[in-house]
Amino acid sequence: MRLSQYFLPTLKETPAEAQIVSHRLMLRAGMIRQSSAGIYSWLPLGFRVLKRIEQIVREEEDAAGCQEVLMPTIQPAELWRASGRYDDYGAEMLRIKDRHDRDMLYGPTNEEQITEIFKAYIRSYKHLPKLLYHIQWKFRDEVRPRFGVMRGREFLMKDAYSFDLDYAGAERSYRKFFVAYLRTFARMGLKAIPMQADSGPIGGDMSHEFQILAETGESKVFCDKAFLNFDPLQSDIDYDGNLKPLVDRWTGLYAAADEKHDPAKCPVKGDQLLEARGIEVGHIFYFGTKYSAPLGANVDGPDGKSTTVHMGSYGIGVSRLTGAIIEASHDDAGIIWPESVAPFRVGLINLKTGDAKTDALCADVYAKLRQKKVEVLYDDRDERAGAKFADMDLIGLPWQVIVGPRGAAVEKVEVKNRRTGERAEMSVDQALTKVAG
Amino acid sequence: MRLSQYFLPTLKETPAEAQIVSHRLMLRAGMIRQSSAGIYSWLPLGFRVLKRIEQIVREEEDAAGCQEVLMPTIQPAELWRASGRYDDYGAEMLRIKDRHDRDMLYGPTNEEQITEIFKAYIRSYKHLPKLLYHIQWKFRDEVRPRFGVMRGREFLMKDAYSFDLDYAGAERSYRKFFVAYLRTFARMGLKAIPMQADSGPIGGDMSHEFQILAETGESKVFCDKAFLNFDPLQSDIDYDGNLKPLVDRWTGLYAAADEKHDPAKCPVKGDQLLEARGIEVGHIFYFGTKYSAPLGANVDGPDGKSTTVHMGSYGIGVSRLTGAIIEASHDDAGIIWPESVAPFRVGLINLKTGDAKTDALCADVYAKLRQKKVEVLYDDRDERAGAKFADMDLIGLPWQVIVGPRGAAVEKVEVKNRRTGERAEMSVDQALTKVAG
C-alpha cells in the first residue's frame, strides 16, 4: 500500500481527551475516530489490527473444537425475561422498542440466546459436548465510557459457550478454553496470567480471569515469576486428550489481583514474587445450570432420563485487546506491534521522493516485497525525512526499510527493527531476507 | 469436520412460515435460526457461507482501490439531523435513547457517518479520490419482514463511499465500482445484469441496480441476451486505467425491470430479448453533494479554493446474497452451492459406519483431503444411507465422495457432482484429483 493513497490520518498533537497511552496512540496513529462517547469507527490501520486479532482468536477457538456461529446484535426481551436477567441487568443494557412497540435490546452478552438455540435442536447426550462461539459487537451502556476501546460502549467480543451432560464434562470443556486462551494471548505476543476469579453463587474453582502483563496496565497483580518461563506455544495440544496436567501446572502457581493479594498469606516468597500491572482481556466461567434450568435446555442422558445441561461461558475482549496490546508494547515514539498482529509487516521509507535513483530503488524493494507476499506500507509521500521517521515509529510496524539517495547510489538500504531499534545497512537481497521472516 | 460432531441441525419438514425457496432451504439445511421477526442467528453452516461471500466482496473492493474501515452500528442522531434525514427516514429507522437520554439510532446506512470522518481529516484535493467501505450489520425496521435473510431487519451490508473533487472524478470512481460489482457477482457464480435506476433529484445516469438472474427471483426483468455471453472475469482489470469502454459495453445493452419495460419502445427484438426473473443484490449511486454540502465536507482544490466534494455510494447486500445465491442455484433436493461460496468443498459419505473396511477407507480419504487442504464435511454418523444422501444433497456441497462396503472391498469410491448429478466409481487417487480442483 502506498501511503500517499492510504487513509492514515496521523496526528502530531496528543489529543487532550485521552487519559491512557493506548487511547492516545490509537488516536495519534489514525487507527480510530470517536463517533460518540465510547463508540468508535475503525480507520483502515486500526481495522487491520482488529481483524488480525480476531483471526488469531478464531483459529485458536477452532483448534479447540469450538464451532463458530453468529448471533444478531438485537435480541428480544422475552429471552432475558425467561432467565430473570431483564430486570436485573440495570441501566447498562441498551433497551429498545421497535416499531411495533416490542421490547428489544442490544445484546451485552449471549447466554440466553445461545441456550435457546441449543435447546431448539439438541435433545440427546450423544451430541455433547457442544462448544459454540461467535465474534460479535456488544453494547454496554457504561455510565462513563473512557480509555478509548479499552472500555467502550460498543465493543467487539468473542464469547463462547459450552454444553455438557455433567460437571465432569463441563470440566473438560473448561480446560479446553483455559489452554486455548493461553495460546491465543501468547500468539499475540502477550504474557497472560490466569487468575482465579469469583465464581459467585455457583462456587467451585472454575472461574479464571486472564490478565496480560503491561507496565501501564489498569490494575496491580502479583504472581509467581515461574509464569514468565511458561510458553503455551511450546508444544502442540491434543484437545481430545487429558488437559488436566497442563492446566494444573498453570493453576498450581500463585497469581492474584491486588484486592485478593494478602502478603501475609502469599505462598511465594521474596524475589520469586512478581509485582506487576495487568489488564484483563479474558474470562472463563463455569455456571452450571444457571441458564439451562430456567430456559429448559435438557437432553436425554444415557439412562434415558432428561437432564439439564451444564454450561460455561468464555469471553475475550477483541476490540479491547487492540488497546491492551499497545499498553503492553509501546515506547515514547509510539506503538511497537508484535509481528502477529501488525497491520503491515514492513514500512518502506523513501527519504527523498522525487529523486530518480531513490524512487527507483524504492519501487524495486516495494515490488519485491509484494511479490514475496510481505505486507508493506510504502511512505512515498513528499514529506520531510523527520516526519516520515516519526510517523513510521508512531504506527509501529515491526520492520522499517529506509532508502535514501546516499544508499541508493550504492544500491544499499537501511533496515531498522522497531522493537530493538537496531539499524544496519545492507543490500536489497539481504534486507528482503531479513524482513520477510 | 466430522458431521457427528458438527452442529448441523437439518430439518426433514419444510417450515410452514417460509414462503420462498431460499428461506425454506436455509432453515432445512440448518443454516439459520430466527431470533425474532426478520432477525436471524447464523448457525455454523450458514456462517461459513456468509464469510465466503463477505471475503469475495472484500477482495474485489480492495482490488478496486477501496480501503476498508468499520463504522459502529449505533450512531448519534445529531449526524442525521445535520443531513436532514433524521426526520425524513420514518419508522424504518430504529431509534434509541441511551441512559443519558441522548438520541441514538441503529444505522440503516452510513452516508452521514463516513462524510463526518472524511471531513475531519481530508482537506486537500491531493488526497482525492478516496474510496472507503465497510462491511457492517445494519438495521431497518421493516413493517413486515419476510423471505428470511432476503428481507431481514438486521442485515449485513457492504457499503462503500467515494469522494472526488468533481463530477469527472466521481465518474471515474463510479466506473471502478461498476466493474468491481460485475466481478464480485461473477465470482459467486451469478449472472448479474446492471440496470439503470432512478437517480432521483440528482438526475443523470449514474445509478445502477445489479440484478442477478434466478428462476425464482422476486421481480421480472428484460434484457438483451448478449449479456449472457459477457464474462467479467475474462481479463484482469487495471483500475487506474480508462474503464469507460468496458462500462459502456455493459451499459450499451438493453436491460430493464418490469415496471420500466415498454415492449413498444424496447430496442431488442424477438428472440434476442431475454425475459427472466431477477433479484437485486447491489446498487451504485452518484449523489453529488447531497451529504457533503450540508455536512461541510470541502477540500482545497488545485486553485486554492474550497470545493465541496462529490460523493457516491455503493451497496451490496451480503447476507441477502446468501439467499439470492440459493434462489439462483438449487433443485428439488436442495441447495447447489457454487464452489466459490460453498461451506465445504466436499461431502464424504460413509454408507456403513461401523463396518471396519468402510470406516478405514473413509478415514483414509478424510485424512488425504485434509492434507490437501480441501475442506471436507465427513458424514460419519450412524444413520441410514438414504438419510445421508438426502442431507448431503440438501446442504449442497459441490462434490460428494461416497464410500460403501462393496467399494471398500476393492478400494473404490463413488464421486458425485452435486450440480450435474454425474456419478462415477474410481480409485481414491482419482477421486482426490477430481474433487480437489
HADDOCK unambig.tbl for C-alpha pairs under 7 A between the chains (distance, minus, plus):
assign (segid A and resid 5 and name CA) (segid B and resid 127 and name CA) 6.89 0.50 0.50
assign (segid A and resid 9 and name CA) (segid B and resid 121 and name CA) 6.22 0.50 0.50
assign (segid A and resid 36 and name CA) (segid B and resid 76 and name CA) 6.46 0.50 0.50
assign (segid A and resid 39 and name CA) (segid B and resid 72 and name CA) 6.80 0.50 0.50
assign (segid A and resid 40 and name CA) (segid B and resid 72 and name CA) 6.29 0.50 0.50
assign (segid A and resid 41 and name CA) (segid B and resid 70 and name CA) 5.69 0.50 0.50
assign (segid A and resid 41 and name CA) (segid B and resid 71 and name CA) 4.31 0.50 0.50
assign (segid A and resid 41 and name CA) (segid B and resid 72 and name CA) 5.76 0.50 0.50
assign (segid A and resid 42 and name CA) (segid B and resid 69 and name CA) 5.52 0.50 0.50
assign (segid A and resid 42 and name CA) (segid B and resid 70 and name CA) 4.90 0.50 0.50
assign (segid A and resid 42 and name CA) (segid B and resid 71 and name CA) 6.18 0.50 0.50
assign (segid A and resid 43 and name CA) (segid B and resid 69 and name CA) 4.87 0.50 0.50
assign (segid A and resid 43 and name CA) (segid B and resid 70 and name CA) 6.71 0.50 0.50
assign (segid A and resid 44 and name CA) (segid B and resid 67 and name CA) 6.53 0.50 0.50
assign (segid A and resid 44 and name CA) (segid B and resid 68 and name CA) 5.63 0.50 0.50
assign (segid A and resid 44 and name CA) (segid B and resid 69 and name CA) 4.97 0.50 0.50
assign (segid A and resid 47 and name CA) (segid B and resid 69 and name CA) 5.88 0.50 0.50
assign (segid A and resid 47 and name CA) (segid B and resid 70 and name CA) 6.62 0.50 0.50
assign (segid A and resid 67 and name CA) (segid B and resid 44 and name CA) 6.51 0.50 0.50
assign (segid A and resid 68 and name CA) (segid B and resid 44 and name CA) 5.62 0.50 0.50
assign (segid A and resid 69 and name CA) (segid B and resid 42 and name CA) 5.51 0.50 0.50
assign (segid A and resid 69 and name CA) (segid B and resid 43 and name CA) 4.87 0.50 0.50
assign (segid A and resid 69 and name CA) (segid B and resid 44 and name CA) 4.95 0.50 0.50
assign (segid A and resid 69 and name CA) (segid B and resid 47 and name CA) 5.87 0.50 0.50
assign (segid A and resid 70 and name CA) (segid B and resid 41 and name CA) 5.69 0.50 0.50
assign (segid A and resid 70 and name CA) (segid B and resid 42 and name CA) 4.90 0.50 0.50
assign (segid A and resid 70 and name CA) (segid B and resid 43 and name CA) 6.72 0.50 0.50
assign (segid A and resid 70 and name CA) (segid B and resid 47 and name CA) 6.62 0.50 0.50
assign (segid A and resid 71 and name CA) (segid B and resid 41 and name CA) 4.31 0.50 0.50
assign (segid A and resid 71 and name CA) (segid B and resid 42 and name CA) 6.18 0.50 0.50
assign (segid A and resid 72 and name CA) (segid B and resid 39 and name CA) 6.78 0.50 0.50
assign (segid A and resid 72 and name CA) (segid B and resid 40 and name CA) 6.29 0.50 0.50
assign (segid A and resid 72 and name CA) (segid B and resid 41 and name CA) 5.77 0.50 0.50
assign (segid A and resid 76 and name CA) (segid B and resid 36 and name CA) 6.47 0.50 0.50
assign (segid A and resid 91 and name CA) (segid B and resid 99 and name CA) 6.32 0.50 0.50
assign (segid A and resid 94 and name CA) (segid B and resid 98 and name CA) 6.54 0.50 0.50
assign (segid A and resid 96 and name CA) (segid B and resid 96 and name CA) 5.90 0.50 0.50
assign (segid A and resid 98 and name CA) (segid B and resid 94 and name CA) 6.54 0.50 0.50
assign (segid A and resid 99 and name CA) (segid B and resid 91 and name CA) 6.34 0.50 0.50
assign (segid A and resid 99 and name CA) (segid B and resid 141 and name CA) 6.77 0.50 0.50
assign (segid A and resid 121 and name CA) (segid B and resid 9 and name CA) 6.23 0.50 0.50
assign (segid A and resid 127 and name CA) (segid B and resid 5 and name CA) 6.88 0.50 0.50
assign (segid A and resid 141 and name CA) (segid B and resid 99 and name CA) 6.77 0.50 0.50
